[in-house]
Amino acid sequence: MYKIGVLSYKRLLEVGDLGVTEGSTLRVFSYSELKKATHGFKQQLGKGSFGSVYRGTLHKGRKLIAVKMLHKSIDEGEREFEAEMQAIGKTHHKNLVRLLGYCAERSKRLLVYEYMSNGSLEKLIFGDSTMRPDWDQRRRIALDIARGLLYLHEECRAPIIHCDIKPQNILMDELFTAKISDFGLAKLLMPDQTRTFTQVRGTRGYLAPEWNKNTPITVKADVYSYGIMLLEIVFCRRSLVVNMLNPEQIVLSNWVYKCFARRELNKLVVGEEVDNSLMENMVKVGLWCIQDEPFLRPSMKSVVLMLEGVTEVAIPPSPSSDSIC
């Protein structure tokens, strides 16, 4: 008993105060446990700017997990680690990737997640054209992500701005349910706070215009990123493709608005069997989400209602004065 007590105390000293222990059900792993679970970090599932993700197993191989090892400098890695822990350590929603536990042993920082067997949304919509989701699946994926964001923005004790919504950060489980992942850049607000000033966070192409202005950031920054991604989901095409023969088609959002205004959306889905009503509805929602002015963008609650068909979607204006030049 004494030895167990001493070892537990040493573990607490190594881990330190992560600010997530109260009310948290996260398991604390040792580095050796995770090294064994991943067979020495043998099978890499993916790699991002903050670290690598490896496949692992627990309970004698009966439970699959994904282990994220942070590779940045100690200061950067610590910020990413703490942000992710605080953002999703206590969240529970079917459209957020579940954090199961962590390791904070000396300089090592690892996060343990549920395993998502069907990989990222990026692979699904930009990969093999014969495996693209049908129109009902595209709508369901868009709704899954919207519901996850609605939870972060309005249903948590304090609002959370994800700050890096993009297809690479949306993972698909065995039933192709979409779940939001990678909260390393997330910004947590106070319970009564609606806006904040912070340095630019996110990925080029998905950044809301206000990130480049000296104005406060709100949850509407996520709405903008979601809108760009929604158009990518609808047309299974990246938001920026530089090697297009027609310059008009390089920036997807610009091209979509031009085709929408001319009633020529069929130009974007050549060779596909299309549900025109559903496609137009999703396009209108996407165009509302990417308005330059944050106050014109809908809340995620409104987005969910529009995608569900509960509320009618009005004709959107041009997203920006530059978008049709």
C-alpha positions, 0 to 999 in steps of 0.5 A: 500500500505504501509503495502504491501511494508513493508511486501515485504521488510521483505520478501526480508530480510528473503530471502537474495541474492540467486544470481538467481533473475536476469532474473529468473521467479521463484516464492517466496513462504512463508513457510505457503503457502507450508505447506498448499499446501502439507496439512502439508507435509503429502504425502511423495514422496521420501527421499534422503540424503539432504531432503524429497520430498512431493506432493502438489497442487496449484491453488485450487488443479488444479496444482500438485507440488513436494516440496523438504524440505532440512533437513541437517545442516544449512551450508550443507542445504544452500550449497545444496539449493544454488547449486540447485537454481543456477544450474537450476534457469534459465535453460529451457529444456524439459529433466530437471525437472522444478524448479517453485519456492522456500522458503528461510524463516529464517532457512527453505529451500524448493524447488518447482518443477513440479510434475512427475507423473510416479516417478523415473527411478529406480522404472521403470527399477528395479521394477516389471519385467512385467512392464519393458520398451520395447526396443524402450522405453529404447532407448527413455529414454536413448536419453532423458537423453543424450539430457538433459546432452548435454544441461547442458554441451554445451548449457547453458551459462556456463557448468554445471556438474551434478555430481550425474547422477543415476536412482534415479535422473531421473524422469518420467512425465505422458508421460514417458519422462525422466527428470534429477533432483536433482542438489544439487551436481552440479558444475557450471563452468565459461563460458570459463572454462572446468575443475575444482578441487573439493571434491568428489561428487556423488554416489558410483558405478557411480563415474568416476575414476578421482574422486579418483585421483588428477586430474581435473574434467570435464563434462566427469565425467557425461558421465561416470555416464551416461554410467553406467546408460545406461547399467542399462537401457539396462538390467534393472539390477543394476550396482552392485548385490552382491548376484549373484551365479556367481561372474562374474555377480556381477559388471554389466559393467564387465559382459557386456564387457565380454559377448560383447567380446565373442558375448554372450550378449543374456546371459544378456536378458534371457526370453526377446524378444530382438531387438539385433541390438538396444541392441548391439548399446546401449551397445557399446555406454555405454562401450565407456562412461565408459572408464577409460580415460576421453579423450576416452569417447564421448561427450554427443553430440556424444552420442546423435548422436550415439543413434539416429543412425546418426553416427556409433558406433565403437567397444569399447576397454575394459573400464579398465585394471581391467574390465576383470580380 
